Amino acid sequence: MQDETHPWKRHMEELVDPDKREAALKELFAMKNTIPDIGLHLWNTFGAVLSLLKEILLVYPKISTRTLSWEESSRACNSLGLLQTVAIHPKTAQDFTKAHLTIYLYPMLTAKENTHSFEYIRLACLGIVCALLKTNDTEIAEFLMATDVIPLTLQVIKKTTNMCKTVGLFVIYQLLSSAYSINKICASDEQILKIVAVLNETTAQQIETDTKNTHAIKTIFRCYGELFSHKEKGRMVYQHTSKSFLADPFIVKYIHAEGLSLEPFIDVKSVAEKLKE
């Protein structure tokens, strides 16, 4: 007899049935914020996570053919959104990474199309990476740093539209704000310079456009701030950082108003005051 007191339990069980999976996905995604410990329940429901992965695998052929309908994208995003609840739950986050489930995300980050269908897939994948990093778990950070998360995220920032750029920048910031991750990054000059190059390029785009993305600007300069403050590699980062933003009144005033620090190399307050003169 089905437990209709908690219909979500039935929907989780229906995920294993290909004929009922699409409807179950929609229902579970719609109610995911109202189900306590949904990530834990999904992890412990026989076949549920495997069924979500099967949905994601259906997108792979579309990456090479560059054809993905809105319906297909929505279905995959529902699956990714449910997987994110597993990634962020404190009792399943480590299990998620130990099962190497992030490898299912990375192929979708390589998609070159910038249609809405592909854009939302990328956003959903980046959302899972953000969820894992928000746990502030060193083991999880260590696992992610051993994968291609940085080069793939940098490619997303370089090649995609504003929404993905902003989330991609936040992934990089989350890594840089972790003591373990930033030290790992700063152990390789090549890796540092690749990150700085993308930050410089993205800053230049913000200087050139009339429609500033303040979320992106804030995250860019939080990244610079973390790198500048690194004891061993801060000066090298500063030397390779483009200073063109110092002549942009909007950007300087914004980062000053947000209280962002670029010490010890740039006194944002002094620069902002000079631009007023």
Rosetta silent file (secondary structure, phi, psi, omega in degrees, C-alpha in Angstrom):
SEQUENCE: MQDETHPWKRHMEELVDPDKREAALKELFAMKNTIPDIGLHLWNTFGAVLSLLKEILLVYPKISTRTLSWEESSRACNSLGLLQTVAIHPKTAQDFTKAHLTIYLYPMLTAKENTHSFEYIRLACLGIVCALLKTNDTEIAEFLMATDVIPLTLQVIKKTTNMCKTVGLFVIYQLLSSAYSINKICASDEQILKIVAVLNETTAQQIETDTKNTHAIKTIFRCYGELFSHKEKGRMVYQHTSKSFLADPFIVKYIHAEGLSLEPFIDVKSVAEKLKE
SCORE:     score description
SCORE:     0.000 S_00000001
   1 L     0.000  131.301 -176.934    0.000    0.000    0.000 S_00000001
   2 L   -73.156  142.027  177.095    1.400    3.396   -1.034 S_00000001
   3 L   -87.238   97.446 -178.605    2.171    5.955    1.685 S_00000001
   4 L   -84.787   -3.595  173.124    0.197    8.998    0.510 S_00000001
   5 L   -65.739  -34.642  177.458    1.104   10.886    3.692 S_00000001
   6 L  -127.513   79.843 -176.767    4.469   11.430    2.007 S_00000001
   7 H   -59.256  -23.044 -179.769    3.805   11.199   -1.763 S_00000001
   8 H   -62.988  -27.919  177.348    7.439   12.089   -2.450 S_00000001
   9 H   -63.237  -41.467  178.159    8.424    8.617   -1.250 S_00000001
  10 H   -64.401  -42.073 -179.469    6.318    7.131   -4.031 S_00000001
  11 H   -63.313  -37.466  177.641    7.862    9.515   -6.561 S_00000001
  12 H   -63.630  -40.910  178.232   11.364    8.476   -5.486 S_00000001
  13 H   -67.224  -31.109 -179.030   10.471    4.836   -6.005 S_00000001
  14 H   -73.383  -14.918  179.102    8.983    5.712   -9.415 S_00000001
  15 L   -59.451  -29.737 -177.582   12.331    7.078  -10.598 S_00000001
  16 L   -77.436  -12.024 -179.713   13.468    3.528  -11.371 S_00000001
  17 L   -95.735  111.599 -177.875   10.521    3.021  -13.754 S_00000001
  18 H   -55.264  -30.695 -178.776   11.375    4.540  -17.173 S_00000001
  19 H   -75.049  -24.381 -177.599    7.671    5.033  -17.910 S_00000001
  20 H  -108.118   -5.521 -171.133    7.081    7.015  -14.714 S_00000001
  21 H   -62.973  -45.549 -175.939   10.460    8.697  -14.366 S_00000001
  22 H   -60.261  -45.805  179.515    9.759   11.947  -16.210 S_00000001
  23 H   -65.665  -39.909  179.635    6.628   12.705  -14.178 S_00000001
  24 H   -64.228  -39.432  177.824    8.375   11.691  -10.943 S_00000001
  25 H   -59.218  -47.500 -178.872   11.292   14.000  -11.766 S_00000001
  26 H   -60.594  -44.959 -178.048    8.973   16.965  -12.251 S_00000001
  27 H   -64.601  -46.463 -177.849    7.111   16.299   -9.015 S_00000001
  28 H   -66.368  -40.107  179.596   10.247   15.808   -6.927 S_00000001
  29 H   -64.309  -39.996 -179.057   11.982   18.846   -8.392 S_00000001
  30 H   -64.899  -31.643 -175.890    8.924   20.997   -7.696 S_00000001
  31 H  -107.048   10.779 -172.043    8.791   19.914   -4.048 S_00000001
  32 L   -62.010  -28.609 -179.479   12.537   19.549   -3.346 S_00000001
  33 L   -83.210   -3.825 -179.173   12.650   22.593   -1.065 S_00000001
  34 L  -110.493   -3.637 -179.165    9.799   21.256    1.065 S_00000001
  35 L   -99.728  112.542  178.766   11.120   17.725    1.678 S_00000001
  36 L   -60.872  134.469  176.564   13.369   17.533    4.754 S_00000001
  37 L    56.655   37.545 -177.350   16.656   15.744    4.031 S_00000001
  38 H   -58.876  -38.940  179.985   15.653   15.074    0.421 S_00000001
  39 H   -60.912  -41.706  178.746   19.286   14.472   -0.580 S_00000001
  40 H   -65.806  -41.006  179.380   19.683   11.814    2.089 S_00000001
  41 H   -65.620  -41.350  177.885   16.410   10.133    1.078 S_00000001
  42 H   -61.408  -44.266 -178.468   17.427   10.081   -2.596 S_00000001
  43 H   -61.618  -35.744 -175.413   20.789    8.554   -1.719 S_00000001
  44 H   -93.740   -1.012  177.205   19.145    5.827    0.356 S_00000001
  45 L   -90.305  122.406 -175.088   16.326    5.024   -2.086 S_00000001
  46 L   -53.487  123.612  174.110   17.238    1.993   -4.175 S_00000001
  47 L    79.373   -4.464 -174.751   18.050    2.970   -7.757 S_00000001
  48 H   -66.546  -51.504 -178.419   17.143    6.652   -7.348 S_00000001
  49 H   -65.634  -39.470  177.214   20.596    8.177   -7.930 S_00000001
  50 H   -59.747  -39.639  179.302   21.326    5.705  -10.730 S_00000001
  51 H   -65.573  -37.583  176.678   18.093    6.785  -12.416 S_00000001
  52 H   -64.847  -40.238  178.549   19.134   10.441  -12.181 S_00000001
  53 H   -65.860  -36.546  177.757   22.486    9.597  -13.766 S_00000001
  54 H   -61.145  -38.695  178.123   20.733    7.747  -16.589 S_00000001
  55 H   -64.137  -40.310 -179.650   18.805   10.935  -17.351 S_00000001
  56 H   -66.540  -39.257 -179.678   22.038   12.920  -17.466 S_00000001
  57 H   -62.006  -26.317  179.464   23.672   10.397  -19.799 S_00000001
  58 L   -64.937  -20.950 -178.791   20.883   11.015  -22.315 S_00000001
  59 L   -80.013  -27.313 -173.317   22.288   14.520  -22.839 S_00000001
  60 H   -51.355  -48.786 -179.918   25.778   13.380  -23.840 S_00000001
  61 H   -60.914  -26.483 -178.525   25.013   12.591  -27.512 S_00000001
  62 H   -72.427  -22.208 -179.765   23.427   16.031  -27.821 S_00000001
  63 H   -67.379  -44.379 -178.445   26.722   17.694  -26.883 S_00000001
  64 H   -73.102  -33.800 -179.730   28.512   16.401  -29.963 S_00000001
  65 H   -87.266   -9.592  179.275   25.577   17.054  -32.295 S_00000001
  66 L    59.914   31.210  178.193   24.925   20.449  -30.662 S_00000001
  67 L  -125.199  117.918  178.862   21.204   19.725  -30.618 S_00000001
  68 L  -147.059  115.898 -178.855   19.330   19.867  -27.349 S_00000001
  69 L   -75.194  162.870  178.539   15.647   20.679  -27.109 S_00000001
  70 H   -63.569  -37.497  179.573   14.206   22.734  -24.277 S_00000001
  71 H   -64.164  -43.251  178.766   12.243   19.687  -23.069 S_00000001
  72 H   -65.122  -40.536  178.889   15.398   17.550  -22.958 S_00000001
  73 H   -63.890  -44.010 -179.011   17.284   20.301  -21.160 S_00000001
  74 H   -61.982  -41.211 -179.434   14.513   20.743  -18.579 S_00000001
  75 H   -64.677  -43.962  178.619   14.414   17.029  -17.861 S_00000001
  76 H   -65.997  -38.791  179.862   18.188   16.869  -17.385 S_00000001
  77 H   -66.469  -34.103  174.894   18.143   20.014  -15.217 S_00000001
  78 H   -61.366  -42.835  178.939   15.498   18.441  -12.983 S_00000001
  79 H   -65.079  -43.736  179.687   17.832   15.477  -12.502 S_00000001
  80 H   -65.540  -38.040  178.178   20.820   17.734  -11.841 S_00000001
  81 H   -63.229  -37.443  177.143   18.805   19.815   -9.389 S_00000001
  82 H   -71.595  -38.073  175.890   17.924   16.688   -7.420 S_00000001
  83 H   -62.064  -32.950  179.562   21.544   15.527   -7.503 S_00000001
  84 H   -62.437  -32.626  178.565   22.508   18.905   -6.048 S_00000001
  85 H   -66.952  -28.975  175.800   20.451   18.097   -2.942 S_00000001
  86 H   -73.675  -41.261 -177.557   22.630   15.009   -2.485 S_00000001
  87 H   -64.971  -30.877 -174.417   25.806   17.036   -3.050 S_00000001
  88 H   -95.527  -12.625 -177.445   24.928   19.637   -0.430 S_00000001
  89 L   -73.568  130.964 -175.984   23.579   17.358    2.306 S_00000001
  90 L   -60.270  -24.005 -178.604   26.144   16.993    5.124 S_00000001
  91 L   -91.915   -6.734 -178.386   25.543   13.249    5.389 S_00000001
  92 L  -126.895   -9.772 -176.338   25.924   12.515    1.672 S_00000001
  93 H   -58.624  -46.064  179.499   28.339   15.146    0.294 S_00000001
  94 H   -66.856  -39.583  177.429   31.435   13.039    0.930 S_00000001
  95 H   -60.994  -38.313  179.136   29.727    9.920   -0.417 S_00000001
  96 H   -58.082  -47.114 -178.318   28.840   11.917   -3.537 S_00000001
  97 H   -74.843  -37.367  179.701   32.485   12.757   -4.205 S_00000001
  98 H   -64.417  -27.157  176.397   33.842    9.352   -3.184 S_00000001
  99 L   -82.642    1.274  178.121   31.512    7.819   -5.773 S_00000001
 100 L    57.851   36.555 -177.602   33.146   10.181   -8.335 S_00000001
 101 H   -71.921  -17.971  178.933   29.741   11.457   -9.425 S_00000001
 102 H   -65.501  -22.211 -179.609   31.206   14.806  -10.468 S_00000001
 103 H   -65.022  -20.909  177.213   32.700   13.144  -13.555 S_00000001
 104 H   -73.458  -18.553 -177.773   29.172   12.958  -14.946 S_00000001
 105 L   -84.957  -37.270 -167.850   29.005   16.764  -14.892 S_00000001
 106 H   -60.921  -39.510  177.900   32.194   17.686  -16.681 S_00000001
 107 H   -57.840  -32.404 -178.287   31.264   16.599  -20.232 S_00000001
 108 H   -74.624  -21.546  176.047   28.288   18.963  -20.092 S_00000001
 109 H   -76.067  -14.972 -179.341   30.560   21.867  -19.174 S_00000001
 110 L   -86.130   -8.423 -177.727   32.427   21.349  -22.456 S_00000001
 111 L   -57.499  133.877 -175.083   29.360   22.091  -24.602 S_00000001
 112 L   -92.226  -15.685 -178.443   30.152   24.936  -27.003 S_00000001
 113 L   -73.832  145.790  178.562   26.597   26.055  -27.744 S_00000001
 114 L  -114.195   25.503  174.997   25.228   29.102  -25.930 S_00000001
 115 L   -70.334  163.213  179.848   21.536   28.439  -26.463 S_00000001
 116 H   -59.034  -35.723 -178.172   19.267   28.574  -23.419 S_00000001
 117 H   -60.818  -46.060  179.260   18.998   24.779  -23.448 S_00000001
 118 H   -75.122  -34.928 -178.855   22.749   24.311  -23.035 S_00000001
 119 H   -59.621  -44.121 -177.765   23.110   27.345  -20.780 S_00000001
 120 H   -71.027  -29.953  174.293   20.770   25.932  -18.148 S_00000001
 121 H   -63.778  -46.176  179.383   22.532   22.570  -18.242 S_00000001
 122 H   -62.242  -43.023  179.397   25.854   24.310  -17.526 S_00000001
 123 H   -60.148  -41.841 -179.937   24.300   26.368  -14.742 S_00000001
 124 H   -65.119  -39.116  178.459   22.889   23.240  -13.111 S_00000001
 125 H   -66.283  -45.115  178.482   26.293   21.511  -13.282 S_00000001
 126 H   -63.657  -32.517  177.732   28.090   24.527  -11.812 S_00000001
 127 H   -61.595  -36.354  178.193   25.424   24.638   -9.107 S_00000001
 128 H   -68.805  -41.648  177.906   26.434   21.162   -7.976 S_00000001
 129 H   -61.828  -43.905  177.382   30.111   22.154   -7.831 S_00000001
 130 H   -59.566  -42.281 -179.377   29.157   25.232   -5.783 S_00000001
 131 H   -60.710  -42.940  179.082   27.091   23.049   -3.456 S_00000001
 132 H   -64.267  -42.025 -178.489   30.041   20.748   -2.830 S_00000001
 133 H   -69.969  -28.587  179.322   32.395   23.663   -2.154 S_00000001
 134 H   -66.650  -16.950  178.615   29.912   25.272    0.249 S_00000001
 135 L   -69.368  -17.737 -178.109   30.389   22.312    2.578 S_00000001
 136 L    55.784   33.682 -179.671   33.879   23.702    3.387 S_00000001
 137 L   -95.438  120.516 -177.169   35.078   20.109    3.596 S_00000001
 138 H   -61.704  -37.679  179.305   38.815   19.787    2.928 S_00000001
 139 H   -63.171  -38.578  178.585   38.455   16.227    1.622 S_00000001
 140 H   -68.714  -43.514  177.161   35.886   17.397   -0.917 S_00000001
 141 H   -60.486  -41.295  178.982   38.080   20.337   -1.957 S_00000001
 142 H   -62.014  -42.000  178.899   41.021   17.948   -2.289 S_00000001
 143 H   -63.534  -48.356 -177.373   38.971   15.652   -4.498 S_00000001
 144 H   -63.410  -37.754 -179.684   37.759   18.477   -6.748 S_00000001
 145 H   -66.268  -20.890  178.904   41.253   19.927   -7.083 S_00000001
 146 L   -85.192   -2.953  179.751   42.424   16.565   -8.424 S_00000001
 147 L  -105.222 -170.972 -179.874   39.878   16.809  -11.256 S_00000001
 148 L   -91.019   24.987 -173.425   39.537   19.184  -14.214 S_00000001
 149 H   -60.530  -38.830 -177.426   37.209   21.527  -12.339 S_00000001
 150 H   -70.629  -54.364 -179.929   39.451   24.605  -12.724 S_00000001
 151 H   -59.846  -37.082  179.084   40.252   24.406  -16.466 S_00000001
 152 H   -67.153  -41.267  179.587   36.637   23.523  -17.282 S_00000001
 153 H   -67.247  -38.499  177.429   35.295   26.377  -15.179 S_00000001
 154 H   -62.785  -37.944  176.980   37.747   28.827  -16.763 S_00000001
 155 H   -64.699  -40.199  177.569   36.519   27.749  -20.192 S_00000001
 156 H   -60.955  -45.072 -179.688   32.934   28.359  -19.113 S_00000001
 157 H   -61.428  -40.233 -176.754   33.857   31.862  -17.915 S_00000001
 158 H   -72.807  -37.005 -165.391   35.635   32.631  -21.197 S_00000001
 159 H  -106.069  -11.563 -170.954   33.125   31.215  -23.654 S_00000001
 160 L  -112.436 -175.002 -174.394   29.623   31.578  -22.232 S_00000001
 161 L   -84.877  178.522 -171.051   27.057   34.221  -21.370 S_00000001
 162 H   -53.605  -44.305 -176.209   26.680   36.374  -18.268 S_00000001
 163 H   -60.990  -48.198 -179.716   24.778   33.926  -16.063 S_00000001
 164 H   -68.674  -37.906  177.027   27.305   31.124  -16.492 S_00000001
 165 H   -56.489  -46.252 -175.849   30.242   33.533  -16.245 S_00000001
 166 H   -63.321  -45.320  179.718   28.959   34.768  -12.897 S_00000001
 167 H   -69.154  -39.409  177.425   28.474   31.295  -11.429 S_00000001
 168 H   -60.472  -42.456  176.835   31.793   30.122  -12.897 S_00000001
 169 H   -61.489  -37.688 -179.969   33.566   33.057  -11.262 S_00000001
 170 H   -67.081  -35.091  175.543   31.939   32.141   -7.963 S_00000001
 171 H   -60.782  -47.005  179.027   33.300   28.586   -8.265 S_00000001
 172 H   -61.528  -42.171  178.661   36.810   30.000   -8.733 S_00000001
 173 H   -62.277  -42.650  179.078   36.299   32.342   -5.773 S_00000001
 174 H   -59.350  -38.997  177.990   35.129   29.476   -3.563 S_00000001
 175 H   -67.060  -43.309 -178.139   38.306   27.580   -4.419 S_00000001
 176 H   -69.078  -25.147 -179.121   40.521   30.611   -3.784 S_00000001
 177 L   -85.066   -2.993  175.411   38.861   31.299   -0.428 S_00000001
 178 L   -94.505  127.351 -178.860   39.769   27.805    0.799 S_00000001
 179 H   -57.296  -41.807 -179.878   43.209   27.645    2.433 S_00000001
 180 H   -63.772  -49.881 -173.273   43.800   24.170    1.023 S_00000001
 181 H   -66.900  -43.306 -177.141   42.713   25.028   -2.521 S_00000001
 182 H   -66.580  -35.955  177.075   44.522   28.349   -2.869 S_00000001
 183 H   -67.099  -36.073  177.202   47.786   26.819   -1.667 S_00000001
 184 H   -66.188  -43.695  178.876   47.325   23.991   -4.154 S_00000001
 185 H   -63.405  -45.197 -175.679   46.622   26.497   -6.930 S_00000001
 186 L   -74.876   -4.547  174.110   49.567   28.703   -5.966 S_00000001
 187 L   -75.881  -12.619 -179.454   51.918   25.728   -6.077 S_00000001
 188 L  -124.589  111.544  178.101   51.723   26.020   -9.868 S_00000001
 189 H   -59.632  -37.221 -179.327   52.668   29.315  -11.534 S_00000001
 190 H   -60.906  -43.375 -179.219   51.044   28.081  -14.735 S_00000001
 191 H   -67.138  -42.225  178.290   47.725   27.532  -12.996 S_00000001
 192 H   -58.479  -48.417 -174.562   47.841   30.921  -11.260 S_00000001
 193 H   -66.486  -31.104  175.722   48.569   32.734  -14.516 S_00000001
 194 H   -66.122  -41.349  178.420   45.712   30.976  -16.312 S_00000001
 195 H   -65.608  -45.939 -179.415   43.310   32.132  -13.615 S_00000001
 196 H   -62.134  -39.383  179.609   44.693   35.690  -13.668 S_00000001
 197 H   -60.908  -41.932  179.379   44.438   35.796  -17.476 S_00000001
 198 H   -69.666  -39.392  176.554   40.745   34.898  -17.331 S_00000001
 199 H   -62.625  -42.207  177.937   40.122   37.426  -14.548 S_00000001
 200 H   -61.570  -45.049 -178.387   41.892   40.106  -16.626 S_00000001
 201 H   -64.008  -42.255 -178.416   39.881   39.214  -19.719 S_00000001
 202 H   -70.232  -35.097  175.407   36.592   39.236  -17.842 S_00000001
 203 H   -63.922  -43.061  179.116   37.441   42.565  -16.210 S_00000001
 204 H   -59.818  -38.893  177.600   38.211   44.038  -19.643 S_00000001
 205 H   -62.559  -38.746  179.442   34.786   42.904  -20.858 S_00000001
 206 H   -70.353  -32.094  177.478   33.168   44.713  -17.935 S_00000001
 207 H   -67.333  -40.124 -174.256   35.143   47.872  -18.706 S_00000001
 208 H   -76.355  -25.049 -174.907   34.054   47.804  -22.341 S_00000001
 209 L   -90.336  150.795  176.344   30.342   47.205  -21.765 S_00000001
 210 L   -85.833  -18.914 -179.418   27.770   49.810  -20.780 S_00000001
 211 L  -104.603   88.225 -175.836   25.673   47.212  -18.933 S_00000001
 212 L   -68.980  141.327  174.622   27.878   46.261  -16.007 S_00000001
 213 L  -100.587   95.102 -173.716   27.377   42.907  -14.279 S_00000001
 214 H   -65.838  -31.036  177.349   27.930   43.902  -10.655 S_00000001
 215 H   -62.975  -43.844  179.238   27.720   40.300   -9.418 S_00000001
 216 H   -65.648  -44.519 -179.339   30.557   39.354  -11.774 S_00000001
 217 H   -58.639  -46.373 -179.256   32.596   42.446  -10.868 S_00000001
 218 H   -59.364  -43.858 -177.302   32.281   41.738   -7.156 S_00000001
 219 H   -71.231  -38.092  176.699   33.382   38.126   -7.577 S_00000001
 220 H   -55.370  -48.453 -174.355   36.274   39.023   -9.902 S_00000001
 221 H   -79.390  -20.546  169.331   37.747   41.394   -7.336 S_00000001
 222 H   -68.490  -36.213  176.466   37.140   39.009   -4.467 S_00000001
 223 H   -64.840  -48.934  177.176   39.267   36.563   -6.490 S_00000001
 224 H   -55.884  -43.844 -178.128   41.988   39.173   -7.015 S_00000001
 225 H   -59.281  -43.669  178.741   41.840   39.977   -3.300 S_00000001
 226 H   -63.651  -42.181 -178.826   42.392   36.356   -2.278 S_00000001
 227 H   -69.886  -41.796  179.107   45.305   36.005   -4.700 S_00000001
 228 H   -59.821  -35.287 -175.021   46.914   39.335   -3.730 S_00000001
 229 L   -82.073   -2.376  178.538   46.875   38.328   -0.071 S_00000001
 230 L   -70.946  125.878 -172.007   48.738   35.062   -0.699 S_00000001
 231 L   -57.822  -43.256 -172.766   52.056   35.416    1.094 S_00000001
 232 L   -89.041  -36.382 -172.057   54.239   33.693   -1.508 S_00000001
 233 L  -114.065    2.874 -178.077   52.553   34.431   -4.844 S_00000001
 234 H   -57.694  -45.010 -178.400   50.612   37.645   -4.203 S_00000001
 235 H   -64.721  -40.517  178.724   53.230   39.918   -5.784 S_00000001
 236 H   -62.082  -42.225  178.306   53.477   37.768   -8.902 S_00000001
 237 H   -60.846  -45.822  179.941   49.697   37.878   -9.279 S_00000001
 238 H   -59.175  -43.110 -178.507   49.726   41.662   -8.885 S_00000001
 239 H   -62.947  -29.399 -178.792   52.442   42.024  -11.527 S_00000001
 240 H   -98.278    2.759  178.920   50.347   40.058  -14.028 S_00000001
 241 L   -85.685  129.635  175.450   47.070   41.776  -13.172 S_00000001
 242 L   -65.657  134.042 -178.130   45.825   44.308  -15.702 S_00000001
 243 L   -98.418    9.493 -175.821   45.523   47.724  -14.043 S_00000001
 244 H   -60.587  -27.127 -178.531   43.097   49.138  -16.641 S_00000001
 245 H   -65.716  -21.288 -178.113   40.215   48.941  -14.169 S_00000001
 246 H   -65.374  -17.354  178.611   41.882   51.654  -12.077 S_00000001
 247 H   -98.935    3.383 -179.537   40.763   54.185  -14.690 S_00000001
 248 L   -99.941  105.976 -176.097   37.154   52.993  -14.683 S_00000001
 249 H   -57.658  -40.384 -177.347   35.172   55.137  -12.202 S_00000001
 250 H   -61.931  -49.530 -176.485   32.232   52.741  -12.007 S_00000001
 251 H   -64.837  -45.988 -178.458   34.329   49.688  -11.156 S_00000001
 252 H   -62.265  -46.558 -179.971   36.575   51.481   -8.665 S_00000001
 253 H   -63.628  -36.981 -178.512   33.638   53.133   -6.885 S_00000001
 254 H   -67.161  -48.533 -177.331   31.733   49.861   -6.827 S_00000001
 255 H   -68.638  -28.699  175.013   34.508   47.750   -5.309 S_00000001
 256 H   -68.563  -44.961 -179.884   35.193   50.537   -2.801 S_00000001
 257 H   -62.714  -31.614 -179.934   31.495   50.723   -1.841 S_00000001
 258 L   -81.788   -5.228  178.481   31.452   46.938   -1.403 S_00000001
 259 L    72.228   27.154 -178.923   34.423   47.144    0.948 S_00000001
 260 L   -81.264  137.413 -177.711   36.582   44.861   -1.191 S_00000001
 261 L  -104.315  135.599  172.610   40.288   44.857   -0.368 S_00000001
 262 E  -118.562   22.783  176.863   43.131   44.635   -2.862 S_00000001
 263 L   -67.741  151.577    8.750   45.783   45.101   -0.198 S_00000001
 264 L   -93.894   11.262 -170.563   48.706   45.108    0.105 S_00000001
 265 L  -101.346  -27.744 -178.456   49.193   46.307   -3.470 S_00000001
 266 E  -132.022  127.238  175.366   46.263   48.611   -4.232 S_00000001
 267 L   -93.818   96.840 -174.363   44.568   51.064   -1.878 S_00000001
 268 H   -59.956  -39.348 -178.666   41.065   51.088   -3.352 S_00000001
 269 H   -60.665  -44.832 -179.164   39.929   53.994   -1.159 S_00000001
 270 H   -64.527  -41.586  179.523   42.768   56.252   -2.382 S_00000001
 271 H   -63.895  -42.607 -179.737   42.112   55.380   -6.022 S_00000001
 272 H   -62.744  -40.308 -179.697   38.388   56.084   -5.596 S_00000001
 273 H   -67.701  -37.043  178.665   39.108   59.472   -4.005 S_00000001
 274 H   -66.172  -35.772  179.923   41.488   60.458   -6.824 S_00000001
 275 H   -69.623  -20.205  177.746   38.839   59.645   -9.428 S_00000001
 276 H   -75.664  -25.453 -174.585   36.472   62.078   -7.682 S_00000001
 277 L   -69.506    0.000    0.000   38.908   64.968   -8.180 S_00000001
